């Protein structure tokens, strides 16, 4: 475990520990929180196999060259699909906060 000290206004130093939870959180989002957000997506999308459910499997999503719709499997395209939906999938732009979206993308990058 890594720790760092941080001075306060009172001169007391606080110790911050960087354990597993801190490792999962970075500028690109929190993978564990994204996995929790994904639970609602898991009703229609597999991540454990390449079999489709109501929607296509998302296994290896960011490793693919193209999505099932023929568009590139990149951050811009995937974010747009999540926000706007399509082909029976509802859009989540009004349902996900910015941090939830960032966390979800972080999780999708790991599958």
Secondary structure, DSSP 4 states (H G I P E B T S, - for coil): -EEEEEE-TTSPEEEEEE-HHHHHEETTEEHHHHHHHHTTGGGT--SSSS--SSS---TTGGG-SB-TTSSB-SHHHHHHHHHH-BTTBPP-TTTS-HHHHHHHHHHHTT-
